[in-house]
Amino acid sequence: MRRITIAVATAMLVAGTGIAQTRTGQTANAPIAKALADPARADQQGDDARRQAAAVLAFSGVKPGDVVVDYLPGSGYWTRIFTGVVGPKGRVYAAWPARAGQSEKAKATVAALGARGLANVVAQIQPGDLPSSPVPADLFWTVQNYHDIPNGGRGEPALRAFDQAVFNLLKKGGTYVIIDHADAPGNEMKNTDTTHRIDPAAVKRQVEAAGFRFVGESKVLRNPADDHSKNVFDPAIRGKTDQFVYKFRKP
């Protein structure tokens, strides 16, 4: 596995230790609240409410000392929060599959993370298209990516292989969190490469088939005003899609 290790920082956690209350009444514990309040995240914090960051992190159960795989991390929004939550005894692997790892977006994110000097982050361009981790992980996290896995003619077999790879890299008791754009019930995977949505029931069925136990759903990103008909990039709905947050556990 090719790794790009991010440089050592002079300081990791500099924010206060207050407790944040989520929209659903869940309490974001002190490490989450502290990570979200970090002044080094000033450029991100304006997006925290839309993403319901405190709520979904509390739902995930991430904690200090954890090993987290943030798969296809986009701009690194979640990666940067995880660094503060897991702390100096934890590790965050920001991972791209080989097919995406040479994209300009991936290269830009690797460079940006490196410039921030986050001591507990390792950016990985992985050797293949299935996720892996150099050490067993406590949490596998992927946001708005699951629906893309079967595209390009790969189909449901690609999802089965992906979920099994996630199962294999997690510790016993490890957590798998998927956040994605919801499609209408019964649509299964027929719109994954058009509107970029996936039926949550299909996701649940696929992940359970890999051996995971479904723990539950956070509904903080649900939007009943989204009728599921529009492409997620349509300006009328972009950033406001109906999204599901599913949590699974490896027995």
Backbone as CSV, one residue per row, in Angstrom:
resi,resn,N_x,N_y,N_z,CA_x,CA_y,CA_z,C_x,C_y,C_z
1,MET,0.846,-1.190,0.000,0.000,0.000,0.000,0.880,1.237,0.000
2,ARG,0.614,2.159,-0.912,1.359,3.399,-0.961,0.738,4.384,-0.008
3,ARG,1.543,5.000,0.840,1.028,5.933,1.828,1.703,7.282,1.674
4,ILE,0.960,8.317,1.944,1.516,9.657,2.012,1.267,10.134,3.420
5,THR,2.305,10.171,4.246,2.124,10.495,5.656,2.133,11.994,5.840
6,ILE,1.165,12.476,6.581,1.025,13.899,6.803,1.993,14.343,7.899
7,ALA,2.579,15.486,7.755,3.618,15.980,8.661,3.105,16.198,10.066
8,VAL,4.040,16.209,11.027,3.680,16.350,12.440,3.260,17.777,12.736
9,ALA,2.192,17.889,13.528,1.714,19.212,13.909,2.337,19.636,15.224
10,THR,2.334,20.932,15.486,2.803,21.428,16.772,1.724,21.370,17.827
11,ALA,0.481,21.382,17.389,-0.626,21.277,18.351,-1.808,20.673,17.652
12,MET,-2.586,19.860,18.381,-3.734,19.193,17.788,-5.040,19.749,18.290
13,LEU,-5.202,19.853,19.575,-6.500,20.192,20.135,-6.372,21.468,20.941
14,VAL,-6.991,22.540,20.433,-6.815,23.816,21.099,-8.135,24.454,21.481
15,ALA,-9.222,23.782,21.181,-10.523,24.391,21.426,-11.012,24.061,22.827
16,GLY,-12.135,24.661,23.190,-12.740,24.427,24.498,-13.372,23.068,24.599
17,THR,-13.869,22.737,25.782,-14.385,21.397,26.036,-15.876,21.405,26.317
18,GLY,-16.592,22.352,25.769,-18.026,22.419,26.017,-18.779,21.277,25.389
19,ILE,-20.001,21.092,25.804,-20.853,20.036,25.287,-21.824,20.639,24.283
20,ALA,-21.923,20.010,23.106,-22.825,20.499,22.063,-24.087,19.660,22.039
21,GLN,-25.222,20.304,21.861,-26.499,19.598,21.787,-26.925,19.502,20.327
22,THR,-27.240,18.311,19.856,-27.637,18.128,18.474,-29.118,18.407,18.300
23,ARG,-29.517,18.457,17.013,-30.902,18.776,16.707,-31.855,17.728,17.251
24,THR,-31.386,16.492,17.366,-32.246,15.409,17.825,-32.187,15.207,19.329
25,GLY,-31.446,16.051,20.020,-31.335,15.902,21.463,-30.179,15.029,21.887
26,GLN,-29.483,14.378,20.915,-28.285,13.631,21.264,-27.230,14.613,21.759
27,THR,-26.428,14.193,22.684,-25.362,15.048,23.183,-24.050,14.678,22.511
28,ALA,-23.429,15.676,21.868,-22.093,15.483,21.335,-21.128,15.577,22.509
29,ASN,-20.384,14.510,22.762,-19.515,14.488,23.933,-18.390,15.510,23.806
30,ALA,-17.632,15.670,24.883,-16.619,16.726,24.927,-15.586,16.625,23.803
31,PRO,-15.061,15.425,23.473,-14.092,15.375,22.371,-14.673,15.839,21.039
32,ILE,-15.937,15.489,20.762,-16.564,15.941,19.523,-16.773,17.446,19.552
33,ALA,-17.312,17.951,20.660,-17.547,19.390,20.774,-16.245,20.169,20.633
34,LYS,-15.191,19.658,21.245,-13.893,20.327,21.187,-13.343,20.333,19.766
35,ALA,-13.464,19.205,19.082,-12.973,19.123,17.706,-13.731,20.073,16.791
36,LEU,-15.044,20.150,16.967,-15.847,21.033,16.123,-15.537,22.500,16.384
37,ALA,-15.207,22.829,17.617,-14.950,24.222,17.990,-13.519,24.672,17.720
38,ASP,-12.677,23.790,17.252,-11.272,24.112,17.024,-11.146,25.323,16.092
39,PRO,-10.471,26.392,16.506,-10.312,27.563,15.638,-9.624,27.249,14.311
40,ALA,-8.857,26.171,14.253,-8.206,25.787,13.003,-9.215,25.357,11.946
41,ARG,-10.464,25.120,12.380,-11.530,24.736,11.452,-12.407,25.932,11.057
42,ALA,-11.948,27.125,11.255,-12.779,28.300,10.974,-13.310,28.299,9.545
43,ASP,-12.527,27.775,8.613,-12.957,27.742,7.214,-14.042,26.706,6.958
44,GLN,-14.249,25.762,7.884,-15.242,24.692,7.723,-16.514,24.922,8.525
45,GLN,-16.407,25.661,9.606,-17.473,25.661,10.606,-18.805,26.193,10.092
46,GLY,-18.780,27.006,9.057,-20.029,27.501,8.495,-20.876,26.414,7.870
47,ASP,-20.280,25.260,7.604,-21.011,24.148,6.986,-21.437,23.091,7.996
48,ASP,-21.068,23.255,9.258,-21.350,22.222,10.259,-22.842,21.997,10.472
49,ALA,-23.626,23.077,10.492,-25.063,22.929,10.745,-25.741,22.196,9.599
50,ARG,-25.418,22.561,8.358,-26.035,21.889,7.212,-25.702,20.405,7.208
51,ARG,-24.501,20.076,7.550,-24.069,18.676,7.569,-24.473,17.946,8.848
52,GLN,-25.043,18.685,9.821,-25.412,18.092,11.111,-24.231,17.329,11.708
53,ALA,-23.078,17.987,11.681,-21.840,17.315,12.068,-21.880,16.769,13.487
54,ALA,-22.344,17.574,14.437,-22.364,17.115,15.830,-23.239,15.884,15.988
55,ALA,-24.389,15.894,15.342,-25.336,14.787,15.488,-24.813,13.502,14.877
56,VAL,-24.290,13.581,13.661,-23.864,12.343,13.015,-22.601,11.784,13.672
57,LEU,-21.732,12.650,14.152,-20.550,12.154,14.856,-20.930,11.484,16.172
58,ALA,-21.863,12.100,16.904,-22.337,11.476,18.144,-22.976,10.123,17.850
59,PHE,-23.741,10.049,16.770,-24.393,8.802,16.368,-23.363,7.730,16.019
60,SER,-22.272,8.128,15.393,-21.260,7.154,14.971,-20.571,6.479,16.147
61,GLY,-20.472,7.189,17.272,-19.778,6.650,18.434,-18.275,6.831,18.409
62,VAL,-17.744,7.602,17.463,-16.297,7.815,17.394,-15.795,8.434,18.694
63,LYS,-14.593,8.035,19.090,-14.077,8.451,20.403,-12.554,8.556,20.371
64,PRO,-11.964,9.193,21.392,-10.508,9.297,21.449,-9.834,7.923,21.393
65,GLY,-8.733,7.860,20.656,-7.972,6.627,20.523,-8.404,5.739,19.380
66,ASP,-9.510,6.070,18.720,-10.013,5.226,17.638,-9.134,5.305,16.388
67,VAL,-9.181,4.225,15.613,-8.637,4.200,14.259,-9.815,4.348,13.303
68,VAL,-9.770,5.382,12.472,-10.869,5.700,11.564,-10.372,5.636,10.125
69,VAL,-11.142,4.994,9.253,-10.908,5.059,7.815,-11.980,5.962,7.223
70,ASP,-11.562,7.105,6.704,-12.459,8.041,6.020,-12.264,7.803,4.531
71,TYR,-13.220,7.083,3.929,-13.042,6.568,2.573,-13.620,7.523,1.549
72,LEU,-12.803,7.856,0.557,-13.144,8.875,-0.437,-13.565,10.163,0.276
73,PRO,-12.619,10.816,0.933,-12.957,11.906,1.848,-13.223,13.256,1.215
74,GLY,-13.267,13.324,-0.120,-13.592,14.595,-0.757,-12.567,15.661,-0.426
75,SER,-13.035,16.764,0.132,-12.140,17.871,0.480,-11.443,17.664,1.818
76,GLY,-11.793,16.597,2.524,-11.202,16.337,3.834,-11.967,16.948,4.989
77,TYR,-13.211,17.352,4.741,-14.025,17.969,5.797,-14.093,17.073,7.027
78,TRP,-14.519,15.815,6.842,-14.674,14.913,7.987,-13.313,14.491,8.533
79,THR,-12.340,14.296,7.661,-11.000,13.913,8.114,-10.483,14.890,9.153
80,ARG,-10.627,16.154,8.878,-10.100,17.175,9.787,-10.829,17.168,11.133
81,ILE,-12.105,16.859,11.133,-12.823,16.757,12.407,-12.372,15.513,13.169
82,PHE,-12.270,14.397,12.462,-11.855,13.155,13.115,-10.500,13.296,13.801
83,THR,-9.587,14.071,13.225,-8.268,14.212,13.849,-8.377,14.746,15.269
84,GLY,-9.286,15.693,15.462,-9.473,16.257,16.791,-10.193,15.325,17.738
85,VAL,-11.125,14.524,17.215,-11.887,13.611,18.075,-11.005,12.465,18.560
86,VAL,-10.287,11.814,17.651,-9.515,10.627,18.046,-8.260,11.001,18.822
87,GLY,-7.762,12.209,18.628,-6.645,12.695,19.413,-5.314,12.045,19.082
88,PRO,-4.285,12.340,19.855,-2.931,11.866,19.545,-2.757,10.357,19.647
89,LYS,-3.638,9.676,20.364,-3.534,8.219,20.466,-4.332,7.505,19.380
90,GLY,-5.079,8.257,18.581,-5.847,7.684,17.491,-5.153,7.884,16.158
91,ARG,-5.810,7.418,15.107,-5.266,7.537,13.761,-6.426,7.671,12.786
92,VAL,-6.231,8.533,11.787,-7.235,8.710,10.737,-6.573,8.408,9.401
93,TYR,-7.133,7.455,8.676,-6.659,7.125,7.339,-7.628,7.719,6.327
94,ALA,-7.163,8.720,5.603,-7.944,9.301,4.515,-7.588,8.509,3.266
95,ALA,-8.538,7.728,2.756,-8.212,6.712,1.760,-8.962,6.913,0.453
96,TRP,-8.224,6.779,-0.635,-8.795,6.807,-1.979,-8.478,5.485,-2.670
97,PRO,-9.424,4.904,-3.410,-9.088,3.740,-4.224,-8.189,4.164,-5.382
98,ALA,-7.509,3.197,-5.976,-6.563,3.508,-7.046,-7.220,4.278,-8.183
99,ARG,-8.465,3.916,-8.520,-9.125,4.556,-9.666,-9.404,6.031,-9.424
100,ALA,-9.505,6.436,-8.161,-9.784,7.844,-7.850,-8.570,8.570,-7.292
101,GLY,-7.550,7.836,-6.910,-6.433,8.424,-6.186,-5.577,9.374,-6.990
102,GLN,-5.620,9.263,-8.314,-4.815,10.154,-9.143,-5.616,11.334,-9.681
103,SER,-6.841,11.482,-9.228,-7.646,12.621,-9.669,-7.080,13.914,-9.102
104,GLU,-7.382,15.009,-9.772,-6.904,16.302,-9.288,-7.487,16.620,-7.914
105,LYS,-8.737,16.194,-7.677,-9.363,16.461,-6.380,-8.624,15.729,-5.264
106,ALA,-8.292,14.462,-5.502,-7.567,13.704,-4.480,-6.202,14.321,-4.216
107,LYS,-5.505,14.673,-5.272,-4.184,15.279,-5.105,-4.272,16.585,-4.327
108,ALA,-5.303,17.380,-4.616,-5.462,18.657,-3.918,-5.744,18.446,-2.437
109,THR,-6.565,17.423,-2.119,-6.882,17.159,-0.714,-5.658,16.655,0.038
110,VAL,-4.903,15.767,-0.576,-3.675,15.278,0.055,-2.742,16.448,0.360
111,ALA,-2.588,17.341,-0.607,-1.707,18.493,-0.404,-2.228,19.405,0.700
112,ALA,-3.546,19.618,0.718,-4.132,20.510,1.721,-4.003,19.929,3.122
113,LEU,-4.225,18.620,3.256,-4.058,17.986,4.563,-2.601,18.055,5.008
114,GLY,-1.704,17.833,4.066,-0.290,17.897,4.391,0.125,19.271,4.869
115,ALA,-0.429,20.299,4.246,-0.084,21.671,4.622,-0.547,22.009,6.032
116,ARG,-1.559,21.291,6.515,-2.073,21.557,7.864,-1.273,20.845,8.947
117,GLY,-0.417,19.929,8.568,0.442,19.282,9.556,-0.311,18.514,10.613
118,LEU,-1.222,17.666,10.197,-2.034,16.889,11.139,-1.297,15.593,11.479
119,ALA,-0.828,15.497,12.709,0.098,14.427,13.079,-0.522,13.044,13.033
120,ASN,-1.819,12.935,13.215,-2.439,11.612,13.295,-3.224,11.252,12.043
121,VAL,-2.906,11.888,10.916,-3.563,11.591,9.644,-2.572,10.951,8.685
122,VAL,-3.009,9.884,8.030,-2.252,9.287,6.940,-3.148,9.281,5.715
123,ALA,-2.694,9.907,4.643,-3.434,9.887,3.382,-2.942,8.707,2.559
124,GLN,-3.881,7.868,2.127,-3.524,6.625,1.437,-4.106,6.615,0.031
125,ILE,-3.264,6.415,-0.962,-3.734,6.062,-2.293,-3.610,4.545,-2.355
126,GLN,-4.728,3.867,-2.316,-4.699,2.420,-2.132,-4.388,1.700,-3.447
127,PRO,-3.842,0.499,-3.373,-3.364,-0.182,-4.577,-4.462,-0.711,-5.483
128,GLY,-5.670,-0.871,-4.956,-6.767,-1.393,-5.759,-8.039,-0.625,-5.487
129,ASP,-9.153,-1.199,-5.919,-10.433,-0.521,-5.760,-11.216,-0.993,-4.546
130,LEU,-10.649,-1.889,-3.760,-11.302,-2.322,-2.533,-10.600,-1.693,-1.337
131,PRO,-11.358,-1.233,-0.344,-10.740,-0.573,0.807,-9.912,-1.539,1.643
132,SER,-8.860,-0.997,2.231,-8.018,-1.765,3.136,-7.473,-0.809,4.186
133,SER,-6.885,-1.368,5.222,-6.305,-0.558,6.289,-5.070,-1.272,6.813
134,PRO,-3.996,-0.540,7.103,-2.786,-1.189,7.614,-2.957,-1.780,9.005
135,VAL,-3.949,-1.301,9.745,-4.268,-1.844,11.067,-5.782,-1.983,11.163
136,PRO,-6.286,-2.895,11.991,-7.736,-3.016,12.140,-8.351,-1.700,12.616
137,ALA,-9.484,-1.345,12.034,-10.115,-0.050,12.298,-11.305,-0.183,13.237
138,ASP,-11.560,0.900,13.971,-12.747,0.993,14.825,-13.951,1.510,14.056
139,LEU,-13.702,2.366,13.060,-14.786,3.012,12.321,-14.406,3.136,10.860
140,PHE,-15.306,2.667,9.984,-15.187,2.906,8.548,-16.298,3.863,8.175
141,TRP,-15.941,4.949,7.537,-16.848,6.072,7.307,-16.814,6.454,5.834
142,THR,-17.974,6.529,5.191,-18.001,7.003,3.808,-19.276,7.802,3.573
143,VAL,-19.116,8.958,2.951,-20.208,9.924,2.797,-20.445,10.217,1.320
144,GLN,-21.647,9.920,0.856,-22.097,10.206,-0.508,-21.223,9.522,-1.560
145,ASN,-20.759,8.333,-1.213,-19.927,7.557,-2.130,-20.494,6.183,-2.453
146,TYR,-21.273,5.613,-1.552,-21.692,4.219,-1.703,-22.426,4.003,-3.023
147,HIS,-23.250,4.983,-3.417,-24.038,4.821,-4.644,-23.156,4.748,-5.893
148,ASP,-21.922,5.245,-5.810,-21.036,5.240,-6.975,-20.369,3.889,-7.212
149,ILE,-20.310,3.059,-6.195,-19.525,1.828,-6.296,-20.016,0.900,-7.411
150,PRO,-21.335,0.730,-7.625,-21.766,-0.184,-8.681,-21.723,0.416,-10.084
151,ASN,-21.407,1.705,-10.203,-21.457,2.364,-11.506,-20.302,1.927,-12.405
152,GLY,-20.364,2.326,-13.649,-19.339,1.928,-14.607,-19.412,0.465,-14.969
153,GLY,-20.609,-0.115,-14.846,-20.803,-1.511,-15.205,-20.396,-2.508,-14.149
154,ARG,-20.017,-2.019,-12.959,-19.541,-2.945,-11.921,-20.681,-3.667,-11.220
155,GLY,-21.817,-3.010,-11.076,-23.013,-3.653,-10.566,-22.953,-4.067,-9.105
156,GLU,-23.941,-4.882,-8.714,-24.042,-5.314,-7.321,-22.867,-6.171,-6.864
157,PRO,-22.225,-6.961,-7.740,-21.042,-7.693,-7.272,-19.965,-6.776,-6.691
158,ALA,-19.841,-5.573,-7.231,-18.849,-4.635,-6.695,-19.216,-4.204,-5.285
159,LEU,-20.504,-4.027,-5.023,-20.946,-3.665,-3.677,-20.710,-4.805,-2.701
160,ARG,-20.967,-6.028,-3.134,-20.723,-7.181,-2.259,-19.247,-7.269,-1.889
161,ALA,-18.381,-7.083,-2.885,-16.944,-7.143,-2.621,-16.501,-5.996,-1.720
162,PHE,-17.071,-4.817,-1.936,-16.731,-3.649,-1.126,-17.118,-3.872,0.330
163,ASP,-18.350,-4.290,0.560,-18.823,-4.492,1.932,-18.030,-5.582,2.640
164,GLN,-17.656,-6.626,1.906,-16.853,-7.680,2.528,-15.467,-7.162,2.901
165,ALA,-14.902,-6.298,2.055,-13.601,-5.713,2.370,-13.680,-4.836,3.618
166,VAL,-14.771,-4.079,3.753,-14.958,-3.264,4.952,-15.061,-4.163,6.183
167,PHE,-15.834,-5.235,6.063,-15.977,-6.183,7.168,-14.607,-6.701,7.604
168,ASN,-13.780,-7.033,6.626,-12.479,-7.630,6.930,-11.519,-6.652,7.605
169,LEU,-11.629,-5.366,7.291,-10.659,-4.410,7.848,-11.048,-3.886,9.230
170,LEU,-12.304,-4.081,9.620,-12.753,-3.593,10.922,-12.394,-4.563,12.051
171,LYS,-12.172,-4.006,13.230,-12.055,-4.821,14.428,-13.392,-5.487,14.733
172,LYS,-13.372,-6.541,15.511,-14.608,-7.089,16.039,-15.300,-6.006,16.861
173,GLY,-16.563,-5.760,16.586,-17.280,-4.678,17.247,-17.134,-3.345,16.550
174,GLY,-16.371,-3.314,15.445,-16.163,-2.078,14.703,-17.430,-1.598,14.014
175,THR,-17.435,-0.334,13.660,-18.622,0.347,13.154,-18.425,0.774,11.703
176,TYR,-19.486,0.629,10.928,-19.525,0.999,9.512,-20.650,2.008,9.359
177,VAL,-20.305,3.247,8.966,-21.304,4.303,8.791,-21.347,4.714,7.326
178,ILE,-22.554,4.705,6.776,-22.795,5.124,5.394,-23.780,6.284,5.405
179,ILE,-23.393,7.383,4.778,-24.293,8.510,4.540,-24.412,8.657,3.034
180,ASP,-25.648,8.710,2.535,-25.801,8.839,1.082,-27.151,9.448,0.740
181,HIS,-27.277,9.818,-0.534,-28.502,10.409,-1.052,-29.560,9.319,-1.234
182,ALA,-30.724,9.522,-0.638,-31.783,8.514,-0.693,-32.546,8.575,-2.008
183,ASP,-32.879,7.403,-2.528,-33.815,7.277,-3.644,-35.149,6.808,-3.087
184,ALA,-36.173,6.832,-3.928,-37.502,6.420,-3.498,-37.518,4.927,-3.192
185,PRO,-38.331,4.504,-2.226,-38.438,3.080,-1.907,-38.782,2.264,-3.147
186,GLY,-38.093,1.150,-3.306,-38.333,0.269,-4.438,-37.442,0.530,-5.630
187,ASN,-36.735,1.651,-5.635,-35.869,1.959,-6.777,-34.537,1.217,-6.730
188,GLU,-34.245,0.593,-5.590,-33.024,-0.197,-5.465,-31.801,0.593,-5.966
189,MET,-31.167,0.125,-7.052,-29.954,0.784,-7.547,-30.120,1.336,-8.955
190,LYS,-31.338,1.480,-9.423,-31.529,1.814,-10.832,-31.124,3.238,-11.191
191,ASN,-30.956,4.110,-10.195,-30.614,5.507,-10.487,-29.243,5.919,-9.965
192,THR,-28.420,4.951,-9.605,-27.133,5.310,-8.987,-26.227,6.099,-9.926
193,ASP,-26.356,5.882,-11.240,-25.487,6.603,-12.174,-26.214,7.691,-12.944
194,THR,-27.469,7.975,-12.568,-28.221,9.045,-13.236,-28.518,10.175,-12.251
195,THR,-29.371,9.904,-11.274,-29.644,10.926,-10.254,-28.662,10.844,-9.087
196,HIS,-27.840,9.795,-9.081,-26.825,9.579,-8.028,-27.472,9.352,-6.663
197,ARG,-28.492,8.541,-6.667,-29.213,8.168,-5.453,-29.264,6.650,-5.345
198,ILE,-29.531,6.173,-4.119,-29.677,4.741,-3.898,-30.761,4.513,-2.857
199,ASP,-31.523,3.458,-3.047,-32.591,3.090,-2.124,-31.963,2.620,-0.804
200,PRO,-32.279,3.260,0.314,-31.683,2.844,1.592,-31.917,1.374,1.915
201,ALA,-33.069,0.842,1.512,-33.351,-0.565,1.797,-32.361,-1.483,1.093
202,ALA,-31.935,-1.087,-0.107,-30.948,-1.883,-0.832,-29.610,-1.868,-0.102
203,VAL,-29.243,-0.721,0.435,-27.988,-0.611,1.181,-28.026,-1.506,2.413
204,LYS,-29.105,-1.440,3.147,-29.235,-2.250,4.359,-29.126,-3.740,4.024
205,ARG,-29.812,-4.153,2.981,-29.779,-5.559,2.585,-28.365,-5.991,2.201
206,GLN,-27.684,-5.164,1.420,-26.348,-5.516,0.948,-25.340,-5.605,2.095
207,VAL,-25.388,-4.627,2.993,-24.400,-4.597,4.074,-24.649,-5.734,5.064
208,GLU,-25.897,-6.005,5.363,-26.204,-7.128,6.254,-25.755,-8.448,5.645
209,ALA,-25.837,-8.559,4.315,-25.422,-9.796,3.654,-23.927,-10.056,3.820
210,ALA,-23.162,-9.001,4.086,-21.722,-9.157,4.305,-21.396,-9.597,5.724
211,GLY,-22.417,-9.689,6.583,-22.204,-10.145,7.949,-22.382,-9.089,9.017
212,PHE,-22.698,-7.862,8.602,-22.890,-6.783,9.571,-24.264,-6.850,10.227
213,ARG,-24.329,-6.288,11.428,-25.607,-6.115,12.124,-26.023,-4.656,12.015
214,PHE,-27.252,-4.426,11.590,-27.768,-3.062,11.489,-28.031,-2.524,12.887
215,VAL,-27.400,-1.397,13.224,-27.553,-0.794,14.544,-28.700,0.199,14.557
216,GLY,-28.796,1.007,13.500,-29.871,1.989,13.460,-29.593,3.094,12.468
217,GLU,-30.508,4.056,12.444,-30.423,5.191,11.533,-30.555,6.491,12.305
218,SER,-29.750,7.466,11.934,-29.972,8.843,12.374,-30.741,9.556,11.270
219,LYS,-31.791,10.252,11.635,-32.646,10.909,10.649,-32.361,12.406,10.518
220,VAL,-31.228,12.859,11.052,-30.966,14.300,11.075,-30.779,14.900,9.687
221,LEU,-30.464,14.071,8.680,-30.281,14.577,7.324,-31.459,14.243,6.414
222,ARG,-32.515,13.718,6.977,-33.710,13.442,6.187,-34.394,14.750,5.788
223,ASN,-34.921,14.785,4.565,-35.623,15.966,4.064,-36.870,15.529,3.313
224,PRO,-38.025,15.559,3.955,-39.258,15.111,3.296,-39.661,15.975,2.109
225,ALA,-39.084,17.161,1.982,-39.407,18.022,0.837,-38.725,17.560,-0.450
226,ASP,-37.755,16.675,-0.333,-37.071,16.116,-1.502,-37.889,14.934,-2.015
227,ASP,-38.391,15.042,-3.256,-39.235,13.963,-3.796,-38.421,12.890,-4.510
228,HIS,-37.113,12.961,-4.453,-36.184,11.956,-4.990,-36.118,11.932,-6.519
229,SER,-36.759,12.864,-7.184,-36.791,12.833,-8.646,-35.611,13.556,-9.283
230,LYS,-34.981,14.451,-8.566,-33.942,15.299,-9.155,-32.547,14.711,-8.953
231,ASN,-31.693,14.990,-9.924,-30.278,14.696,-9.781,-29.736,15.472,-8.587
232,VAL,-28.884,14.838,-7.802,-28.407,15.492,-6.576,-27.586,16.743,-6.861
233,PHE,-27.140,16.907,-8.106,-26.385,18.106,-8.480,-27.275,19.215,-9.039
234,ASP,-28.569,18.951,-9.140,-29.511,19.981,-9.583,-29.476,21.134,-8.576
235,PRO,-29.264,22.368,-9.036,-29.193,23.497,-8.094,-30.416,23.635,-7.193
236,ALA,-31.563,23.118,-7.646,-32.782,23.234,-6.842,-32.721,22.391,-5.574
237,ILE,-31.873,21.352,-5.563,-31.848,20.439,-4.418,-30.438,20.217,-3.873
238,ARG,-29.431,20.655,-4.596,-28.057,20.390,-4.166,-27.811,20.952,-2.767
239,GLY,-27.228,20.115,-1.920,-26.970,20.504,-0.541,-28.162,20.338,0.375
240,LYS,-29.308,19.920,-0.191,-30.536,19.774,0.601,-31.226,18.447,0.330
241,THR,-30.515,17.488,-0.229,-31.139,16.215,-0.561,-31.554,15.447,0.691
242,ASP,-32.508,14.552,0.485,-32.892,13.607,1.535,-31.767,12.584,1.653
243,GLN,-31.150,12.521,2.815,-30.028,11.606,3.016,-30.281,10.687,4.206
244,PHE,-29.797,9.479,4.098,-29.882,8.527,5.206,-28.505,8.383,5.843
245,VAL,-28.500,8.139,7.144,-27.274,7.892,7.906,-27.454,6.535,8.571
246,TYR,-26.810,5.515,8.032,-26.949,4.150,8.530,-25.692,3.738,9.297
247,LYS,-25.928,3.029,10.389,-24.831,2.536,11.225,-24.938,1.021,11.345
248,PHE,-23.828,0.353,11.054,-23.748,-1.102,11.141,-22.580,-1.470,12.058
249,ARG,-22.649,-2.674,12.613,-21.569,-3.137,13.489,-21.126,-4.539,13.080
250,LYS,-19.820,-4.756,13.145,-19.269,-6.090,12.918,-19.411,-6.894,14.203
251,PRO,-20.111,-8.008,14.173,-20.325,-8.790,15.410,-19.009,-9.297,16.013
